Amino acid sequence: MEALPTEDRVTGRSIAKATRRAALLDAAAQLFAERGYNGVSIEDLGAAAGVSGPAVYRHFTGKPSVLSALLSGVSEDLLEGGRAVAVGADSPEDALRSLIRFQVEFALNNANVIRVQDRDLRSLAHDDERNVRSLQRSYVQVWVDELAAFRPETDRSLLRRRVHAVFGLINSTPHTAHGTGAGDELSALRDLLQDMAWAALTV
């Protein structure tokens, strides 16, 4: 059997490295959300992920690169996921409803990242901030394209404002839903957000 190219091999060491990097990003999201980017040190990040401060540098060049990886990574995931949702939909309405569900799930499961995005985006280096904003504009465009197909008679500038308004509605959840648990309470919140987002998007 032919061996895989070096870059395609998955080893225990590479898995451990990826796992530790993910743990550092999770810790960064929580700490940045709680204290703000400027209130967290490399040593704090390492301690929260169970490693020493200097060990963080095996994965990131410094605290700015941690913030960049966190916000760029989530923006890339949203864009990739949004495009997949749109491509897999049977109609523009189906695409919009699916995009709403996708964004609601993101908001409910990534409250810390949303708080960091809202407060600390401008702490990114200029090029990193520009990259994140470009990814986010592309994600918005996915929504606008589907909404334009659903409401072709409406000016695109208005549709874009509707999309931004819906993002504001959904992404406000991490700031207002503290204490929301699991089960029926979370399900009710999910349904409420989806209904409100659909109404705002298609009014």
Sequence and secondary structure as in RCSB ss.txt:
>XXXX:A:sequence
MEALPTEDRVTGRSIAKATRRAALLDAAAQLFAERGYNGVSIEDLGAAAGVSGPAVYRHFTGKPSVLSALLSGVS
EDLLEGGRAVAVGADSPEDALRSLIRFQVEFALNNANVIRVQDRDLRSLAHDDERNVRSLQRSYVQVWVDELAAF
RPETDRSLLRRRVHAVFGLINSTPHTAHGTGAGDELSALRDLLQDMAWAALTV
>XXXX:A:secstr
     GGG   HHHHHHHHHHHHHHHHHHHHHHHH GGG  HHHHHHHHTS TGGGGGT SSHHHHHHHHHHHHH
HHHHHHHHHHHHT SSHHHHHHHHHHHHHHHHHH HHHHHHHHHHGGGS HHHHHHHHHHHHHHHHHHHHHHHHH
 TTS HHHHHHHHHHHHHHHHTHHHH TT  STHHHHHHHHHHHHHHHHHHH 
